[in-house]
């Protein structure tokens, strides 16, 4: 039955090409759990969403061209999604779906930008050209915040509410698995980094348990480095005429 084995072998190679391109690739998946949290949603509903997982290494940087445009909505005075992961070089659109003006700016870490105030039904965009953690705010609504994680990699994912993540089509190779979580300290995240080897198909990484111990939320200033005026979140000053 040598011929039958040969057919099976060739079929496996063919499937590999059909499913994942010339370099045999697999999905890297896993599950994140958050512990020691003072966040009520995490404790009550076990909401483990918003953890960014990405792979670094020469192969990961080379895969960086997959997506060049992403979107962060301004909706119900909220940036959606709250956590956005993008590949370095991606342009992010900020469409304003509310009946009031909004702004988006970042004044420290990551990449500094400011798209100024812009009216309902319009959009602004920013290209993010270097890796880092970009904290995004609105200059007139202090409750609005978001984070854009810019990675030098084509392999990244954000955990869902169950904590599950999947990074599809990862080419065979050795990578460093990196993590970002809004409510974890840099030391905690550093200790959780690990080396993984992707070889011949899917890989499930060991469970990732992130402690939120030591996290201290810090209030942010407006784009001028000053406190927001009292009651800023309720203001309708910037309503679009007729709405
Ligand atoms: Cu706003």
Boltz pocket constraint, residues with backbone or C-beta under 6 A from the ligand:
constraints:
  - pocket:
      binder: B
      contacts: [[A, 77], [A, 101], [A, 102], [A, 103], [A, 138], [A, 139], [A, 140], [A, 141], [A, 144]]
      max_distance: 6.0
